[in-house]
Amino acid sequence: MVHLKDIAQAISIVLIFVALYFISMISVGLKNLKDKWPEIRCNPASMPFAGYLGHNPMENFVFCIGNIQKNMMGYFLKPIYYIISLTGTLGKSIMKSMNKMRTMFASLRGMIRNIVGDIFGIFMNILIKFQKLILKLKDLIMKLIGTTTVIIYTLQGAMYTGESINRGPIGGTLRSICFSKNTPLKLKSGQLVHMKNIKLGDVLENGSEVYGLLQLKGDDKNPYYKIWSKVLNDYIYVTGSHKILLNNEQFDNLELKNYIDVKDYPGAELTKNYDKELACLITSNHNIPIGEYTFWDWED
């Protein structure tokens, strides 16, 4: 009996020491848990002792679950973050490309505007030059018209003047101092030629040279006077206002004052004959010898 009692005591002592050891270990472990609680509070082996260490187990559980979710959420959201990052990069590239395109279009627009402006400027310069040319051409045409008008009026005035002279006393006088174109003239060579066939430079029988030949218009208002020529054995037909030397023997044939009008000559006889064409001469000494008579030339 004594022997069993000793064994029981020995076992009890061992158990007590084991219990003390475990209690000591637990105390040390709890102290370590308490000291390292912030680091190991989410350890599954430490979480059941939260209440023993003076912490709210529920709050500790929520905290640990939150940390776990926080740590794991990065992995969970990493694909989404990648997609978002990829989308942002793509959007950035698109915006960059759009900015480049906008810059390119702005540059192109400016270039086109400059080209169009230059072309428009060229056309405007051409238009201005053309307008100036048109104005100068118009001015030139107006000047030409003015000059032409002046010339026309001058010619018209000259025509009116000539017509007035022709219809007036001067014209009447000029038309009235002519011969019949068939009046015979004797050249220095002895040849007898009608007045209409006389040529410039011919020398008449008195030595006077022919300087001019005239053909004038006649009418019934200016009939011929006829004078008989013994030398020619024919009549000389001449207008009444032509000048004839009064007397070949008594008067100087170079002085116009010694000449009278044919109509006033004693041997002149008025006729009803006339021609539509009259003839006359201009000579070097203003004498026209016809038969035995001497007439003054056209320049009287």
SVG drawing of the C-alpha trace seen along z (x, -y; Angstrom):
<svg xmlns="http://www.w3.org/2000/svg" viewBox="-28 -150 38 152">
<polyline fill="none" stroke="black" stroke-width="0.4" points="0.0,0.0 2.8,-2.2 4.5,-1.5 1.4,-2.6 1.1,-5.7 4.6,-6.7 4.0,-6.0 0.9,-8.1 2.7,-10.9 5.5,-10.7 3.1,-10.8 1.3,-13.7 4.5,-15.6 5.4,-14.9 2.0,-15.9 2.2,-19.1 5.6,-19.9 4.3,-19.1 1.3,-21.3 3.5,-24.1 5.7,-23.7 2.7,-23.9 1.4,-26.8 4.8,-28.5 4.9,-27.7 1.4,-29.0 2.3,-32.2 5.4,-32.7 3.5,-32.0 0.7,-34.3 3.2,-37.0 4.9,-36.5 1.5,-36.5 0.7,-39.8 4.0,-41.3 3.8,-40.2 0.0,-40.6 0.1,-43.3 2.1,-40.9 0.4,-37.6 -3.1,-38.8 -4.3,-37.4 -2.5,-34.1 -5.2,-31.3 -3.3,-29.8 -3.4,-33.1 -6.8,-34.3 -8.6,-32.1 -6.5,-33.8 -7.7,-37.3 -10.1,-37.4 -7.4,-36.2 -5.2,-38.9 -7.7,-41.7 -8.9,-42.2 -12.3,-41.9 -12.3,-38.6 -15.0,-39.9 -13.2,-43.1 -9.9,-41.2 -11.7,-38.8 -13.2,-41.6 -9.8,-43.3 -8.1,-40.1 -10.7,-39.4 -10.3,-43.0 -6.5,-42.7 -6.9,-39.4 -9.3,-41.0 -7.1,-44.0 -4.1,-41.9 -6.0,-39.6 -7.9,-42.4 -4.8,-43.6 -4.5,-40.2 -8.2,-40.1 -8.2,-43.6 -4.9,-43.2 -6.6,-42.2 -9.0,-45.0 -6.2,-47.4 -4.3,-46.1 -7.4,-46.5 -7.9,-50.0 -4.2,-50.8 -4.3,-49.4 -7.5,-51.4 -5.8,-54.5 -2.7,-53.9 -4.8,-53.3 -6.9,-56.4 -3.7,-58.4 -2.3,-57.1 -5.6,-57.9 -5.6,-61.4 -2.0,-61.8 -2.8,-60.7 -5.8,-63.0 -3.7,-65.9 -1.2,-65.1 -4.0,-64.9 -5.4,-68.1 -2.0,-69.7 -1.6,-68.3 -5.1,-69.5 -4.3,-72.9 -1.1,-73.1 -2.8,-71.8 -5.6,-74.4 -3.0,-77.2 -1.1,-76.0 -4.3,-75.8 -5.4,-79.3 -2.0,-80.7 -2.2,-79.0 -5.7,-80.2 -4.7,-83.7 -1.7,-83.7 -3.9,-82.6 -6.6,-85.1 -3.9,-87.8 -2.6,-86.8 -6.1,-87.0 -6.7,-90.3 -3.5,-91.7 -4.4,-90.4 -7.9,-91.8 -6.5,-95.2 -4.0,-95.2 -6.8,-94.1 -9.0,-96.9 -6.2,-99.4 -5.6,-98.0 -9.4,-98.4 -9.4,-101.9 -6.3,-102.8 -7.8,-101.1 -11.1,-102.9 -9.2,-106.2 -7.2,-105.4 -10.5,-104.5 -12.1,-107.7 -9.1,-109.7 -9.2,-107.9 -12.9,-108.6 -12.2,-112.3 -9.4,-112.5 -11.6,-110.8 -14.4,-113.1 -12.2,-116.1 -10.8,-114.8 -14.4,-114.0 -15.5,-117.5 -12.4,-119.0 -13.0,-117.1 -16.7,-118.0 -15.8,-121.6 -13.3,-121.4 -16.0,-119.8 -18.5,-122.5 -15.8,-125.1 -15.0,-123.6 -18.7,-123.3 -19.3,-126.8 -16.3,-128.0 -17.5,-125.9 -21.0,-127.4 -19.8,-130.9 -18.2,-133.5 -14.8,-131.9 -16.1,-128.6 -18.1,-130.3 -15.0,-132.2 -12.9,-129.1 -15.5,-127.2 -15.9,-130.2 -12.2,-130.6 -11.8,-127.5 -11.7,-126.4 -13.4,-123.6 -11.2,-120.5 -11.1,-120.3 -9.4,-123.7 -6.4,-123.4 -2.9,-124.5 0.2,-124.8 3.4,-123.5 6.9,-124.9 7.6,-121.9 4.8,-123.0 2.5,-120.2 -1.2,-121.1 -2.7,-119.3 -6.1,-119.5 -6.0,-121.0 -7.2,-117.7 -4.1,-115.9 -1.6,-118.4 1.0,-116.8 3.0,-118.3 6.2,-119.8 5.0,-120.5 6.3,-123.8 3.8,-126.0 4.6,-128.0 5.5,-131.2 8.0,-129.2 5.9,-128.9 6.1,-125.5 3.0,-123.7 3.1,-123.4 -0.4,-122.2 -3.4,-120.6 -6.9,-121.2 -10.2,-119.5 -13.2,-121.3 -16.9,-120.7 -19.1,-122.7 -22.8,-123.4 -25.4,-125.3 -25.0,-128.3 -21.5,-128.8 -21.9,-128.7 -19.1,-129.3 -18.2,-132.4 -16.8,-131.9 -14.1,-133.9 -13.2,-133.4 -9.5,-132.6 -8.2,-133.3 -5.0,-131.3 -6.9,-128.3 -9.7,-128.9 -12.1,-127.9 -13.8,-129.2 -12.2,-129.3 -14.7,-128.3 -13.9,-129.8 -15.9,-130.8 -16.9,-134.5 -14.8,-135.2 -11.5,-134.0 -8.9,-136.7 -7.9,-137.6 -5.2,-140.1 -6.9,-143.2 -4.4,-143.8 -1.3,-141.6 0.5,-144.5 -0.1,-147.3 0.0,-145.7 2.4,-143.6 1.2,-140.1 2.9,-139.6 0.8,-142.2 -2.6,-140.9 -4.0,-144.5 -3.8,-144.4 -6.2,-141.5 -10.0,-141.7 -12.8,-139.2 -13.8,-137.3 -17.4,-138.4 -16.1,-142.1 -14.0,-141.4 -15.4,-143.0 -15.0,-139.8 -16.5,-137.4 -20.0,-136.1 -22.2,-134.3 -23.4,-130.9 -25.7,-128.3 -23.1,-125.6 -21.5,-124.2 -19.6,-121.1 -19.8,-119.0 -16.0,-119.0 -13.8,-122.0 -10.0,-122.3 -7.4,-124.8 -3.6,-125.2 -1.0,-126.7 2.1,-127.9 5.5,-129.2 4.7,-132.8 0.9,-132.6 0.3,-133.0 -1.7,-130.6 -1.3,-131.4 -4.2,-130.1 -4.2,-131.1 -3.5,-134.8 -4.9,-135.5 -3.2,-135.3 -5.1,-134.2 -4.1,-134.3 -3.7,-130.9 -5.8,-129.6 -3.9,-131.5 -5.6,-134.8"/>
</svg>
